Amino acid sequence: MFDRIRNTFARAISSAVTSVVAQYDAGGTGRRMRGWRPPSSGPNRATSQAPKVRDRARDAARNDWAASAGGQRWVTNLVGTGIVPRAKRITNKAQKQKATDLWDRWTKQSDADCVLNFYAQEALVTRSWIESGEVFARLRWRRKGSMEVPIQVQVIEADYVPQLDADTWPGLPVGNKIRQGIELDRFGARVAYWIFKAHPTDFASGNIDKSQLIRVPADEILHIFEPKRAGQLRGVSEFSSVLVRLRNAEDVDDAVRERQRIANLFAMFIEKQYPTSPDGIDPMTGQAIDYGSDGTPVAAMQPGISQELLPGEKVVFSNPPGASATYAEYMRTQHLATAAGQGLPYEILSGDIVNVSDRTLRVIIQEFRRFVEQRQWHVVIPMFCQKVREAWVDQAVLVGALPMSLADDAKAVEWAPHGWEYIHPVQDVQGKQLEVNAGFRSRDSVIAGKGDDPEQVDEERAASKKREEELGLQSAPTSGAAGPADGTRSNPDSNKPTK
Protein backbone atom coordinates (compact mmCIF):
# COMPACT_ATOMS: atom_id res chain seq x y z
CA MET A 1 0.00 0.00 0.00
CA PHE A 2 2.80 2.35 0.92
CA ASP A 3 4.68 1.48 -2.30
CA ARG A 4 1.57 2.18 -4.39
CA ILE A 5 1.12 5.61 -2.79
CA ARG A 6 4.81 6.39 -3.25
CA ASN A 7 4.75 5.42 -6.94
CA THR A 8 1.59 7.45 -7.57
CA PHE A 9 3.13 10.47 -5.87
CA ALA A 10 6.37 10.07 -7.88
CA ARG A 11 4.45 9.88 -11.15
CA ALA A 12 2.48 13.01 -10.24
CA ILE A 13 5.66 14.92 -9.46
CA SER A 14 7.32 13.68 -12.64
CA SER A 15 4.30 14.71 -14.72
CA ALA A 16 4.22 18.14 -13.09
CA VAL A 17 7.95 18.70 -13.66
CA THR A 18 7.68 17.51 -17.27
CA SER A 19 4.73 19.81 -17.96
CA VAL A 20 6.70 22.77 -16.62
CA VAL A 21 10.00 22.01 -18.35
CA ALA A 22 8.78 20.72 -21.72
CA GLN A 23 7.36 23.93 -23.18
CA TYR A 24 8.59 26.85 -25.24
CA ASP A 25 8.32 30.34 -23.83
CA ALA A 26 7.41 31.58 -27.32
CA GLY A 27 4.37 29.32 -27.23
CA GLY A 28 3.11 30.59 -23.91
CA THR A 29 0.17 32.92 -23.26
CA GLY A 30 1.57 34.86 -20.35
CA ARG A 31 1.67 38.61 -19.91
CA ARG A 32 4.53 39.17 -22.35
CA MET A 33 3.10 36.97 -25.12
CA ARG A 34 -0.58 37.73 -24.64
CA GLY A 35 -0.68 40.39 -27.34
CA TRP A 36 1.18 38.31 -29.95
CA ARG A 37 -1.51 36.57 -31.98
CA PRO A 38 0.01 35.52 -35.31
CA PRO A 39 -2.35 34.13 -37.96
CA SER A 40 -2.14 30.43 -38.65
CA SER A 41 -1.84 30.61 -42.43
CA GLY A 42 -0.75 27.96 -44.90
CA PRO A 43 2.17 28.62 -47.29
CA ASN A 44 -0.16 29.90 -50.02
CA ARG A 45 -2.70 31.77 -47.90
CA ALA A 46 0.24 33.68 -46.43
CA THR A 47 1.20 34.95 -49.90
CA SER A 48 -2.28 36.23 -50.79
CA GLN A 49 -1.10 39.84 -50.37
CA ALA A 50 1.99 39.32 -52.52
CA PRO A 51 0.69 41.59 -55.34
CA LYS A 52 0.39 44.58 -52.99
CA VAL A 53 3.82 43.85 -51.52
CA ARG A 54 5.17 43.59 -55.07
CA ASP A 55 3.76 47.00 -56.03
CA ARG A 56 5.23 48.64 -52.94
CA ALA A 57 8.59 46.95 -53.48
CA ARG A 58 8.75 48.28 -57.03
CA ASP A 59 7.84 51.75 -55.83
CA ALA A 60 10.58 51.56 -53.20
CA ALA A 61 13.09 50.39 -55.83
CA ARG A 62 12.18 53.41 -57.96
CA ASN A 63 12.30 56.03 -55.21
CA ASP A 64 14.33 54.75 -52.26
CA TRP A 65 18.09 54.49 -52.58
CA ALA A 66 18.37 51.58 -50.14
CA ALA A 67 15.90 49.43 -52.08
CA SER A 68 17.39 50.40 -55.42
CA ALA A 69 20.92 49.69 -54.22
CA GLY A 70 19.86 46.39 -52.65
CA GLY A 71 18.40 45.07 -55.91
CA GLN A 72 21.42 46.23 -57.88
CA ARG A 73 23.89 44.63 -55.47
CA TRP A 74 22.12 41.29 -55.75
CA VAL A 75 22.08 41.40 -59.56
CA THR A 76 25.75 42.35 -59.67
CA ASN A 77 26.83 39.54 -57.36
CA LEU A 78 24.49 36.81 -58.61
CA VAL A 79 25.00 37.36 -62.35
CA GLY A 80 27.73 39.91 -62.97
CA THR A 81 28.52 39.81 -66.68
CA GLY A 82 26.77 36.47 -67.05
CA ILE A 83 26.64 32.83 -65.94
CA VAL A 84 28.23 30.96 -68.85
CA PRO A 85 27.80 27.27 -69.80
CA ARG A 86 30.80 25.07 -70.65
CA ALA A 87 30.34 21.76 -72.42
CA LYS A 88 32.84 19.77 -70.35
CA ARG A 89 31.55 16.34 -71.43
CA ILE A 90 32.06 16.88 -75.17
CA THR A 91 35.56 15.46 -75.63
CA ASN A 92 35.92 16.01 -79.36
CA LYS A 93 37.51 19.44 -79.71
CA ALA A 94 35.89 20.26 -83.06
CA GLN A 95 32.42 19.23 -81.88
CA LYS A 96 32.84 21.15 -78.64
CA GLN A 97 33.86 24.28 -80.52
CA LYS A 98 30.90 23.88 -82.88
CA ALA A 99 28.44 23.63 -79.97
CA THR A 100 30.06 26.61 -78.21
CA ASP A 101 29.97 28.79 -81.31
CA LEU A 102 26.35 27.82 -81.99
CA TRP A 103 25.36 28.82 -78.46
CA ASP A 104 27.32 32.09 -78.62
CA ARG A 105 25.55 33.08 -81.83
CA TRP A 106 22.16 32.21 -80.36
CA THR A 107 22.69 34.26 -77.20
CA LYS A 108 22.59 37.42 -79.36
CA GLN A 109 19.09 36.46 -80.58
CA SER A 110 17.67 34.88 -77.44
CA ASP A 111 15.36 37.72 -76.40
CA ALA A 112 11.83 37.43 -77.80
CA ASP A 113 11.51 41.19 -77.28
CA CYS A 114 14.67 41.72 -79.39
CA VAL A 115 16.31 43.98 -76.80
CA LEU A 116 18.78 41.97 -74.69
CA ASN A 117 21.14 39.07 -75.15
CA PHE A 118 20.86 35.95 -73.01
CA TYR A 119 23.25 37.09 -70.29
CA ALA A 120 21.44 40.41 -69.97
CA GLN A 121 18.23 38.39 -69.66
CA GLU A 122 19.84 36.56 -66.74
CA ALA A 123 20.31 39.94 -65.06
CA LEU A 124 16.73 41.01 -65.85
CA VAL A 125 15.33 37.76 -64.47
CA THR A 126 17.39 38.14 -61.30
CA ARG A 127 16.36 41.75 -60.79
CA SER A 128 12.68 40.91 -61.28
CA TRP A 129 12.91 37.98 -58.89
CA ILE A 130 14.56 40.06 -56.15
CA GLU A 131 12.19 43.03 -56.48
CA SER A 132 8.93 41.26 -57.27
CA GLY A 133 9.56 37.95 -55.53
CA GLU A 134 9.14 35.95 -58.74
CA VAL A 135 9.33 36.18 -62.50
CA PHE A 136 8.25 33.99 -65.39
CA ALA A 137 9.99 33.19 -68.65
CA ARG A 138 8.18 31.72 -71.63
CA LEU A 139 9.91 29.59 -74.24
CA ARG A 140 8.80 30.78 -77.66
CA TRP A 141 9.25 28.32 -80.52
CA ARG A 142 10.01 29.92 -83.89
CA ARG A 143 9.63 28.72 -87.47
CA LYS A 144 12.44 26.60 -88.87
CA GLY A 145 14.70 28.76 -90.97
CA SER A 146 13.91 32.00 -89.15
CA MET A 147 16.83 31.37 -86.79
CA GLU A 148 19.76 28.97 -86.68
CA VAL A 149 18.23 27.51 -83.50
CA PRO A 150 14.57 28.63 -83.65
CA ILE A 151 13.77 29.30 -80.01
CA GLN A 152 13.62 32.50 -77.95
CA VAL A 153 12.98 33.40 -74.33
CA GLN A 154 10.36 35.95 -73.30
CA VAL A 155 10.69 37.36 -69.77
CA ILE A 156 7.28 38.26 -68.35
CA GLU A 157 6.46 39.91 -65.05
CA ALA A 158 4.63 38.16 -62.22
CA ASP A 159 1.56 40.35 -62.87
CA TYR A 160 0.78 38.28 -65.96
CA VAL A 161 -0.16 35.28 -63.82
CA PRO A 162 -3.15 36.30 -61.65
CA GLN A 163 -3.93 35.16 -58.12
CA LEU A 164 -6.73 33.00 -59.52
CA ASP A 165 -8.19 30.07 -57.58
CA ALA A 166 -10.77 27.91 -59.35
CA ASP A 167 -11.93 24.32 -59.35
CA THR A 168 -13.88 24.81 -62.57
CA TRP A 169 -12.90 27.08 -65.44
CA PRO A 170 -13.50 27.15 -69.18
CA GLY A 171 -10.83 24.94 -70.74
CA LEU A 172 -9.75 23.39 -67.43
CA PRO A 173 -9.36 19.60 -67.74
CA VAL A 174 -11.53 17.50 -65.45
CA GLY A 175 -9.81 16.72 -62.17
CA ASN A 176 -7.39 19.64 -62.39
CA LYS A 177 -7.62 22.81 -60.34
CA ILE A 178 -6.17 26.32 -60.52
CA ARG A 179 -4.34 27.71 -57.54
CA GLN A 180 -2.89 31.23 -57.73
CA GLY A 181 -2.94 31.06 -61.51
CA ILE A 182 -1.14 27.71 -61.67
CA GLU A 183 -2.98 24.64 -62.91
CA LEU A 184 -2.33 21.52 -60.84
CA ASP A 185 -3.28 17.96 -61.59
CA ARG A 186 -4.77 15.61 -58.99
CA PHE A 187 -1.27 14.76 -57.76
CA GLY A 188 -0.39 18.42 -57.24
CA ALA A 189 2.03 18.61 -60.18
CA ARG A 190 2.14 21.78 -62.29
CA VAL A 191 0.68 21.15 -65.72
CA ALA A 192 -0.10 24.66 -67.01
CA TYR A 193 -0.14 28.37 -66.25
CA TRP A 194 -3.06 30.73 -66.89
CA ILE A 195 -1.58 33.96 -68.21
CA PHE A 196 -3.01 37.31 -69.22
CA LYS A 197 -2.75 38.11 -72.93
CA ALA A 198 -1.44 41.58 -72.02
CA HIS A 199 -0.16 43.22 -68.88
CA PRO A 200 -3.18 43.46 -66.54
CA THR A 201 -2.62 47.14 -65.80
CA ASP A 202 -2.98 47.91 -69.51
CA PHE A 203 -6.72 47.37 -69.39
CA ALA A 204 -9.49 48.17 -66.94
CA SER A 205 -9.33 46.13 -63.77
CA GLY A 206 -12.25 44.00 -62.69
CA ASN A 207 -13.31 40.40 -62.54
CA ILE A 208 -11.21 37.99 -64.56
CA ASP A 209 -13.01 36.34 -67.45
CA LYS A 210 -11.94 33.62 -69.85
CA SER A 211 -11.29 36.07 -72.70
CA GLN A 212 -8.39 37.68 -70.81
CA LEU A 213 -6.43 34.49 -70.07
CA ILE A 214 -4.67 31.85 -72.13
CA ARG A 215 -3.53 28.44 -70.97
CA VAL A 216 0.18 27.78 -71.48
CA PRO A 217 1.59 24.27 -70.83
CA ALA A 218 4.02 24.07 -67.93
CA ASP A 219 6.88 22.83 -70.13
CA GLU A 220 6.86 26.21 -71.91
CA ILE A 221 7.00 28.30 -68.73
CA LEU A 222 9.93 28.81 -66.37
CA HIS A 223 8.91 30.03 -62.93
CA ILE A 224 11.82 31.62 -61.06
CA PHE A 225 11.29 32.21 -57.35
CA GLU A 226 12.69 31.14 -53.98
CA PRO A 227 10.16 29.19 -51.90
CA LYS A 228 10.39 29.89 -48.20
CA ARG A 229 7.95 27.16 -47.13
CA ALA A 230 7.23 23.67 -48.39
CA GLY A 231 4.33 23.67 -50.85
CA GLN A 232 4.59 27.38 -51.62
CA LEU A 233 3.35 28.13 -55.15
CA ARG A 234 4.25 31.81 -55.62
CA GLY A 235 7.06 34.05 -54.51
CA VAL A 236 7.10 37.17 -52.33
CA SER A 237 9.36 40.19 -52.79
CA GLU A 238 12.76 40.11 -51.14
CA PHE A 239 11.90 43.52 -49.64
CA SER A 240 8.79 42.26 -47.83
CA SER A 241 10.42 42.26 -44.38
CA VAL A 242 11.98 45.72 -44.73
CA LEU A 243 9.41 47.77 -46.66
CA VAL A 244 7.86 49.31 -43.53
CA ARG A 245 11.29 50.17 -42.17
CA LEU A 246 12.35 51.65 -45.51
CA ARG A 247 9.24 53.83 -45.62
CA ASN A 248 9.64 55.06 -42.04
CA ALA A 249 13.34 55.81 -42.51
CA GLU A 250 12.61 57.73 -45.71
CA ASP A 251 9.89 59.76 -43.94
CA VAL A 252 12.30 60.69 -41.15
CA ASP A 253 15.03 61.57 -43.62
CA ASP A 254 12.63 63.67 -45.68
CA ALA A 255 11.46 65.57 -42.57
CA VAL A 256 15.05 66.33 -41.57
CA ARG A 257 15.89 67.51 -45.09
CA GLU A 258 12.86 69.84 -45.10
CA ARG A 259 13.75 71.18 -41.69
CA GLN A 260 17.28 71.90 -42.84
CA ARG A 261 15.99 73.60 -45.98
CA ILE A 262 13.88 75.93 -43.85
CA ALA A 263 16.81 76.56 -41.51
CA ASN A 264 18.92 77.62 -44.49
CA LEU A 265 16.49 80.49 -45.16
CA PHE A 266 18.09 82.57 -42.42
CA ALA A 267 17.96 86.20 -43.63
CA MET A 268 19.13 89.60 -42.44
CA PHE A 269 16.57 92.42 -42.34
CA ILE A 270 17.69 96.04 -42.45
CA GLU A 271 15.34 98.72 -41.16
CA LYS A 272 15.95 102.22 -42.50
CA GLN A 273 14.70 105.32 -40.72
CA TYR A 274 13.39 107.57 -43.50
CA PRO A 275 12.81 111.29 -42.81
CA THR A 276 9.26 112.55 -42.89
CA SER A 277 8.55 114.18 -46.26
CA PRO A 278 5.06 115.29 -47.37
CA ASP A 279 5.98 115.14 -51.05
CA GLY A 280 7.72 111.74 -50.79
CA ILE A 281 11.15 113.14 -51.72
CA ASP A 282 14.22 112.33 -49.66
CA PRO A 283 15.82 115.71 -48.87
CA MET A 284 19.25 114.10 -48.54
CA THR A 285 19.31 112.37 -51.93
CA GLY A 286 16.56 114.11 -53.86
CA GLN A 287 15.18 110.67 -54.85
CA ALA A 288 11.61 109.48 -54.39
CA ILE A 289 11.11 107.37 -51.24
CA ASP A 290 9.75 103.90 -52.07
CA TYR A 291 7.68 102.83 -49.07
CA GLY A 292 6.24 99.86 -50.93
CA SER A 293 2.88 100.18 -52.58
CA ASP A 294 1.31 96.91 -51.38
CA GLY A 295 3.36 96.14 -48.29
CA THR A 296 4.97 93.05 -49.84
CA PRO A 297 8.72 92.44 -49.63
CA VAL A 298 10.75 93.71 -52.58
CA ALA A 299 12.33 90.24 -53.03
CA ALA A 300 11.20 86.69 -52.23
CA MET A 301 12.70 84.93 -49.27
CA GLN A 302 15.99 83.30 -50.29
CA PRO A 303 18.94 81.84 -48.37
CA GLY A 304 21.25 84.61 -47.19
CA ILE A 305 19.06 87.48 -48.46
CA SER A 306 19.47 91.01 -47.05
CA GLN A 307 15.98 92.53 -47.06
CA GLU A 308 14.98 96.10 -46.29
CA LEU A 309 11.83 96.79 -44.27
CA LEU A 310 9.43 99.69 -44.25
CA PRO A 311 9.94 102.32 -41.56
CA GLY A 312 8.66 101.21 -38.20
CA GLU A 313 8.53 97.51 -39.12
CA LYS A 314 10.42 94.92 -37.13
CA VAL A 315 10.92 91.21 -37.49
CA VAL A 316 11.21 88.31 -35.09
CA PHE A 317 13.65 85.66 -36.28
CA SER A 318 12.63 82.03 -36.09
CA ASN A 319 15.12 79.56 -34.73
CA PRO A 320 14.36 76.21 -36.44
CA PRO A 321 16.23 73.32 -34.85
CA GLY A 322 18.97 71.58 -36.78
CA ALA A 323 19.37 67.85 -37.31
CA SER A 324 19.48 65.91 -34.08
CA ALA A 325 22.87 64.79 -32.85
CA THR A 326 21.61 61.19 -33.02
CA TYR A 327 20.27 61.53 -36.58
CA ALA A 328 23.27 59.94 -38.30
CA GLU A 329 23.40 57.02 -35.88
CA TYR A 330 19.64 56.52 -36.13
CA MET A 331 19.74 56.36 -39.94
CA ARG A 332 22.73 54.02 -39.87
CA THR A 333 20.91 51.70 -37.46
CA GLN A 334 17.86 51.65 -39.71
CA HIS A 335 19.93 50.80 -42.77
CA LEU A 336 21.83 48.12 -40.87
CA ALA A 337 18.50 46.39 -40.31
CA THR A 338 17.46 47.08 -43.92
CA ALA A 339 20.63 45.48 -45.24
CA ALA A 340 20.23 42.44 -42.99
CA GLY A 341 16.63 42.03 -44.11
CA GLN A 342 17.77 41.99 -47.74
CA GLY A 343 20.51 39.47 -47.01
CA LEU A 344 23.23 42.02 -47.77
CA PRO A 345 26.15 43.20 -45.64
CA TYR A 346 25.62 46.81 -44.65
CA GLU A 347 29.05 47.73 -46.04
CA ILE A 348 28.12 46.38 -49.48
CA LEU A 349 24.67 47.97 -49.50
CA SER A 350 25.81 51.44 -48.44
CA GLY A 351 29.49 51.55 -49.36
CA ASP A 352 30.18 52.70 -45.80
CA ILE A 353 33.40 51.01 -44.64
CA VAL A 354 34.40 53.57 -42.03
CA ASN A 355 36.22 51.95 -39.10
CA VAL A 356 36.10 48.51 -40.78
CA SER A 357 39.42 46.68 -40.98
CA ASP A 358 40.39 44.66 -44.04
CA ARG A 359 40.35 41.47 -41.97
CA THR A 360 36.78 42.14 -40.80
CA LEU A 361 35.72 43.05 -44.31
CA ARG A 362 37.16 39.80 -45.63
CA VAL A 363 35.05 37.79 -43.17
CA ILE A 364 31.91 39.76 -44.13
CA ILE A 365 32.47 39.33 -47.86
CA GLN A 366 33.27 35.62 -47.61
CA GLU A 367 30.06 34.95 -45.69
CA PHE A 368 28.06 36.95 -48.22
CA ARG A 369 29.64 35.12 -51.15
CA ARG A 370 28.62 31.80 -49.64
CA PHE A 371 25.00 33.03 -49.61
CA VAL A 372 25.35 34.28 -53.19
CA GLU A 373 26.61 30.90 -54.38
CA GLN A 374 23.74 29.18 -52.61
CA ARG A 375 21.24 31.31 -54.52
CA GLN A 376 23.10 30.87 -57.79
CA TRP A 377 22.99 27.08 -57.59
CA HIS A 378 19.55 26.77 -55.98
CA VAL A 379 17.59 29.38 -57.95
CA VAL A 380 19.15 31.13 -60.94
CA ILE A 381 21.00 28.21 -62.55
CA PRO A 382 18.50 25.32 -62.07
CA MET A 383 15.32 27.35 -62.52
CA PHE A 384 16.39 29.46 -65.49
CA CYS A 385 19.82 28.82 -67.03
CA GLN A 386 19.73 25.01 -67.17
CA LYS A 387 16.13 24.81 -68.36
CA VAL A 388 16.81 27.26 -71.17
CA ARG A 389 19.89 25.27 -72.16
CA GLU A 390 17.96 22.01 -72.29
CA ALA A 391 15.20 23.53 -74.43
CA TRP A 392 17.84 25.06 -76.70
CA VAL A 393 19.60 21.70 -77.19
CA ASP A 394 16.30 19.96 -77.98
CA GLN A 395 15.48 22.56 -80.60
CA ALA A 396 19.01 22.49 -82.05
CA VAL A 397 18.82 18.72 -82.44
CA LEU A 398 15.32 18.96 -83.90
CA VAL A 399 16.44 21.27 -86.72
CA GLY A 400 19.72 19.44 -87.30
CA ALA A 401 22.03 22.13 -85.92
CA LEU A 402 23.47 19.58 -83.47
CA PRO A 403 23.74 15.81 -83.93
CA MET A 404 21.54 13.60 -81.77
CA SER A 405 24.62 11.91 -80.33
CA LEU A 406 25.67 15.18 -78.63
CA ALA A 407 22.30 15.97 -77.07
CA ASP A 408 22.97 14.57 -73.60
CA ASP A 409 26.53 15.93 -73.41
CA ALA A 410 25.42 19.35 -74.66
CA LYS A 411 22.81 19.52 -71.92
CA ALA A 412 25.17 18.40 -69.15
CA VAL A 413 27.11 21.66 -69.11
CA GLU A 414 29.09 23.16 -66.29
CA TRP A 415 27.79 26.64 -65.47
CA ALA A 416 30.49 29.16 -64.66
CA PRO A 417 29.33 32.26 -62.75
CA HIS A 418 31.24 35.50 -63.02
CA GLY A 419 34.40 35.05 -60.96
CA TRP A 420 35.05 36.89 -57.71
CA GLU A 421 37.66 39.60 -57.57
CA TYR A 422 40.50 39.06 -55.12
CA ILE A 423 39.99 40.70 -51.75
CA HIS A 424 43.76 40.83 -51.25
CA PRO A 425 45.41 40.26 -54.66
CA VAL A 426 48.85 39.21 -53.37
CA GLN A 427 47.80 37.00 -50.48
CA ASP A 428 44.91 35.40 -52.36
CA VAL A 429 47.07 34.44 -55.34
CA GLN A 430 49.84 33.13 -53.13
CA GLY A 431 47.36 31.06 -51.12
CA LYS A 432 45.92 29.46 -54.26
CA GLN A 433 49.43 28.75 -55.58
CA LEU A 434 50.28 27.01 -52.31
CA GLU A 435 47.10 24.90 -52.57
CA VAL A 436 47.97 23.81 -56.11
CA ASN A 437 51.60 23.04 -55.24
CA ALA A 438 50.50 21.04 -52.19
CA GLY A 439 48.01 19.06 -54.27
CA PHE A 440 44.97 20.29 -52.35
CA ARG A 441 43.26 21.45 -55.56
CA SER A 442 43.81 21.53 -59.27
CA ARG A 443 45.06 24.40 -61.34
CA ASP A 444 41.93 24.13 -63.49
CA SER A 445 39.72 24.71 -60.45
CA VAL A 446 41.58 27.93 -59.65
CA ILE A 447 41.08 29.23 -63.19
CA ALA A 448 37.43 28.14 -63.26
CA GLY A 449 36.86 29.84 -59.91
CA LYS A 450 37.77 33.11 -61.58
CA GLY A 451 35.07 32.50 -64.17
CA ASP A 452 37.53 31.62 -66.95
CA ASP A 453 37.80 28.51 -69.14
CA PRO A 454 41.00 26.56 -68.27
CA GLU A 455 41.35 25.23 -71.82
CA GLN A 456 41.01 28.70 -73.29
CA VAL A 457 43.55 30.07 -70.80
CA ASP A 458 46.04 27.37 -71.79
CA GLU A 459 45.53 28.10 -75.48
CA GLU A 460 46.04 31.80 -74.88
CA ARG A 461 49.21 31.11 -72.89
CA ALA A 462 50.57 28.87 -75.61
CA ALA A 463 49.77 31.43 -78.30
CA SER A 464 51.40 34.20 -76.28
CA LYS A 465 54.53 32.13 -75.69
CA LYS A 466 54.78 31.27 -79.37
CA ARG A 467 54.40 34.91 -80.38
CA GLU A 468 57.06 35.99 -77.87
CA GLU A 469 59.49 33.41 -79.26
CA GLU A 470 58.83 34.53 -82.83
CA LEU A 471 59.44 38.16 -81.90
CA GLY A 472 62.44 37.39 -79.75
CA LEU A 473 60.79 38.68 -76.59
CA GLN A 474 61.76 37.46 -73.16
CA SER A 475 59.19 37.22 -70.39
CA ALA A 476 60.09 38.81 -67.09
CA PRO A 477 60.55 36.15 -64.38
CA THR A 478 58.00 36.15 -61.60
CA SER A 479 58.61 35.41 -57.96
CA GLY A 480 56.57 35.32 -54.81
CA ALA A 481 56.28 33.94 -51.33
CA ALA A 482 54.54 30.84 -52.61
CA GLY A 483 57.66 29.54 -54.32
CA PRO A 484 59.68 29.89 -57.52
CA ALA A 485 57.83 30.58 -60.76
CA ASP A 486 59.40 27.62 -62.62
CA GLY A 487 57.35 25.07 -60.70
CA THR A 488 60.19 23.87 -58.45
CA ARG A 489 59.81 23.50 -54.73
CA SER A 490 62.40 24.18 -52.09
CA ASN A 491 64.06 21.23 -50.37
CA PRO A 492 64.52 22.03 -46.67
CA ASP A 493 67.54 19.68 -46.56
CA SER A 494 69.38 21.27 -49.46
CA ASN A 495 70.15 24.67 -50.89
CA LYS A 496 69.17 23.45 -54.35
CA PRO A 497 65.60 23.37 -55.55
CA THR A 498 64.12 19.98 -56.41
CA LYS A 499 61.53 19.06 -58.99
C-alpha positions, 0 to 999 in steps of 0.5 A: 500500500505504501509502495503504491502511494509512493509510486503514484506520488512520484508519477504526479511529481514527474508529470508536473515537472515535465509539464513545466520544463517541456514547453517553449516560452514563445508558445506561452500565453503569459503577460509578455506573449498575450498580445502576440496573436500571429495568424495560422496561415498555410504557405499559399494563404500567407502569400495572398497579399503578394501583389500589394507587396510587389507594387510597394517593393517596385515603388521603393526600388524606384524612389528609395536608394536603399531598395534600389541599391539592394536590388542592384547589389544582388544582380551584380553579385548573382549574375555579374557579366553572365553565368556561362555554360561550358560543355565539359563532357564533349571530348571532341575538340571540333564538336565542342567548338561547334556547340560553343559557337552555336550557343554564342551566336544564339545568345545574341538572338535569345530575347523574344523582345529583341532587346537583350542578349541571353546574359542580360536576360539573366540579369533582368530575371534576377532583378525581377525575382529580387524586387517582385519575388518571382518572375516567369519566362516563356519559351517561344518556338520559332519557325524553322529557318527563321533562326539557326536555332529557332527558339527565344525566351520571353521574360514576363512579369509576375503580374501576368499570372493572376492570383486565380483560384478555381476548381472549374474554369473554361478549358480546365481539364476535369480533375485539375484545379487552378491555384494562384494562376497555376494549374495543378493535376490531382497529384499536385504537379504543375501542368499549365499556367493561366496567363493574361494576354497583355499586362493586366494594368494595360486594361481596366481592372475587374473580374477575370473572365476567360477572354483575358487568359490563355492556358500555357503548358508548364513545359513552356514556362519557367517560374523563377522564385525562392520558396520559403515554405514547403508547398509554396506556389508563388514568390514574395518580394525580397523587400517584404520584411523591410518595406515598412522600415524603408518607408519610415526611414525615408519619412524621417530623412525627408522631414530632416531635409525639409527642416534643414531647408527651412533653416537655411532660409536665415535672412538679415533684415535692415530697417531704414529710418526715412525722414518725414517728407510730405511730397515723398522726396528724400531731402538728402538724396533728392530721390523718391522714397519707395515705401512699398505700394502693397506692403509686400517684400521687394524680393522673395525669401531666399537663403542669405538674403538682405531685405529692407523693411518699411519704416517702423517695421520689425521682425522676429527671427525664427530659430528652427532646430537643426538635425538631431545629434543622433540623426546619423546614428539613427539612420545608420541603425535603420539601414543596418536592419534594412541590409540584414533584411535583404541578405546584404552586408551593410558595407556592401549595401551602403558603401560605408566602410568607415572603421572597418578593418580589411580582416573584418571586411574579408570575413563579411564578404566571404560569408556573403559570397557563400550566400550568393553561391547558394542562390546561384545554384539553388535558384538562378541556374536550375530554374532558369539557365539550365532549363533554357539550355535544355530547351535550346539543345532539344530545338538544335537537335530537332532542326539538325544544328546539333547531332543527336549523339551530342544531345545529352553531353550538350545539356550536361554543361558546367555553369560558370558564374562571373568570378570573384575579384580578389579581396587581397590580390597578393595573399589570395594568389599566393594562397591558391598557388600554395594549394595547387603546389601542395596538391589540395586542388587543381590548377583548373579549379583555380582558373574556373573559380575566376570564371575563366575557361581553363582550356582557353587560358592554356591556349592563350598562354601557348599562343602568347609564348609562341608569339614571344618566341617569334618576336624574340621577346623574353618574359620577365621572371615572376617570384613570390612567397609561394615559391619559384615561378618555374614550378620547383619547390624548395628542399629544406635539406638542401640549398638546391631546388628539387623538382 
